[in-house]
């Protein structure tokens, strides 16, 4: 089954979130400290990913154009409105914006990076799922920690994870034939770096240092794909 690894990954996120929600009734003082710790760890993770860039100009342009597109489309406002709708449907009492924050935070952490793409390609090409199962275990434990402070929104990240990795797995053969390996490697690297900067912003938000509308930066990931395509088409490397 081509989608087995992707399905396991998504299910482990859901299970981890449910376990994390069972731990949500920790004292406020402890929850505040845990939130700061999560913020610090997320910043370090983002920095590590950001430093992987081989061409930081791509990262800068992607983030700037992504921010312009996201602000124009008001993605964060729409995502928060969607979050409030989900809260009403589920009958939950999350604090304003927390469902959307949990969703965006978890989605970026679980989707950005080489492991998801490489694992999905492996699933599609050879029906081997070891990479995605390993990623699922890591994501599951991470979702426990995130859900204990950020709420049920973390569970919703299982949807984009399943769709994103599932599509790559289903079209793995076509991707391997149409996209040169060097171009795919560059895209993974620069997407990881661009997402890493967004993850740094999430960490700073979690610690209350700044308030960056991270959801409005998400189109930057798509911009990376166009820039990498242009780099290879016009031999700019």
N, C-alpha and C positions, 0 to 999 in steps of 0.2 A: 504494500500500500504506500504510494508515493507521499501521501500527506500524514503518515503516521508520526514522524518526528515533529511536524508542525502542530499536530493535534495534542501530542504529549506536552509540548512546550506551553500551549495555551491552557491546558487543563491544570498544569502545575502552578501557573499564575493564579488561576481561580482558587485552587486549594490553598495556596499560600496566603491569598487575600483573606479567605474565610478564617484561617488560623490567626492572622494578624488582627482581624476585627474582634476576635475573642479576647485579645490582649489589650483592647483599647481603653479599658477602665483602669488604667494605671494612674497614680496620682499626678496632678497637673504639674507639680514641680519636676517630677521625673520625666514626664512627657516633654516638657520644655527643653530639658537637657538632652534628651534623646533626639529631639528635632534639630538642635544645634549640631549634634554629632553627625546626624544624617546629612545635614547641610555641608559640613566640613568634608565628609567622605565623598559626597557628590561633586564638590568643587575639585577635589584631588583627582577623581575619576575623569572629570571633564578636561582638566589640564593635561592629564596623561594622553587622552584621546586627541586633544588639540595639537599637541606637539608632534603627532604623527604626520602632519602635513608635509608634502614635498614641494608645494607651491602655495604659500600662504596668501598670495594675491587672489587665488581662486576662492579661498575661504572668506576673505574680506569682501570681495565683490558679491559673493553668494549671500552673505549675511546682510549687506546693505540693500541689495535688490530685494531680498526676501522680506526685509523689514518694511520697505516701501510698499510692496504688494500686500503684505499682511495688515499693515496699518490702513491701507486703502480699503481692503476687504473687511476690516474690523473683525478679524478671525477670533481674537480673544473674547470680544463681546458676544459673538455668536456661539462660541464654545461654552461660555458661562451660561447663556440662555438655554442651550441644549442641556447643560448640567442641571439647571433648575427644573427643566421639564422631566428629566430622568428622576430627580429627587421626588417630584410630585407623583410620578408613575410608581416609584418604589415605596413611597410613603416614608422616606427617610428624613432625618432632621439634621443633615450636614450643615455646617456653617457656610455662609454665602461664599460661593466660589471654590469651596474645598473639594467638591467632587471633580470639577474641571481641573483643579490643580493636581489632584491625585492622578487623574487620567493622563494629563500632559506629561507630568514628571515620569510616571512609570513607562509610558509609551516611548519617550525619548531614550530612556535608559535601556529598555528591552529591545528596541528596534535598531537604534544606531549601533554600528560596529560591524566588523567583518564576520563574526561568528554566525549571525543569522543568515547572511547572504551565502557564505561558503557552505554552511550546513544545509541550507535549502537546495543549493545546486547539487550537493552530494546526494541528497534524498532523491532529487529528480533524475539524476544521471545514472546512479548506481543502486538506488533503493537502499542505501545505507543511512542510518539515522543516528549514529553515535554522537555526532557533533550537536545536533539539535536536542537530543535527550540530555546531554551534558549542559547545554545552555538552559534547558528547561529547569533543571535542578538548581542552577545558579539563580535563575529568575524567580523560582519558587521561594527560595530562602530570602531573596531580596524583597519580594512582595510581602512577606510576613512583616518585615521591618517597616516598609513603607506604609502598609495598610494600618499598622498599629497607631500611626500618627496622622496620615493623610486621608484615611477613610476608604469607603467602598469604591471610589473612583478608580483606584488601582486595578480593580477587577476588570473594568471596561477596557483596559489596555490589552487584554487577551484578544479582543476583536481585531484591532489593526495588526497585532503580531500574527494572528492566524491568516488574515487576508494577505498581508505583505509576504510572509514566508511561503504561504501556500501557492501564491501566484508564481513566485520564483521557482518553486519545485515543479509545478505543472508545466511551465514553459522553459525548464532548464535546458533542454536540448536545443531549442530555438535560440536561447540566449547565448549558448556556447558557440553556435554557428554564426550568429550575426554580429556579436561583439568581440573584437580582438581581446585576447587575454590581457595585454598591456593596458588597454583602455578600461577594462573592468577593474583591474588592480588599482589604477589611478582613481577611478570613481569611488571605490571602496575606501581608499585612503583619505581622499578629500571629503567625502561624505562623513566619515568618522570624525575628521578634524572639525568640520563645520558643526556637526552635532555636538561635539565636545564643548565648543564654545557656548552653545545653548544650554548644555548641562551645567556648565559653570554658572550661568545666569540663574538656573533653577536653584543651585546650591546657595547662592547669595540671597535669593528670595526666601528660601526656607529659614535662613538665619536672620531675616528681617533687616539686612543691611541695605538693600535697595528693593525697588519694586519694578522689575522688568517684565514687560508683556511678552513672555517667551512664546506664547502661541502665535503671535504675529510674526515671529521669525521663521516659522516652519516652512514657508515657501522657499526658503534658502536651500533646502535639500533638493528641490526640483531644479533650482537654478544651477546647482552643482552639476547635475546631469547634462544640462545644456552647455555649460562651460567646458566640461571634459570632452563632449562631442566636438565642440569647436576647436579645442586644442588639437585633437587628433585629425580632424578633417583638414585643417589648414596648417598642419605640421608646426605648431607653435612651440613645441618642446625641443 
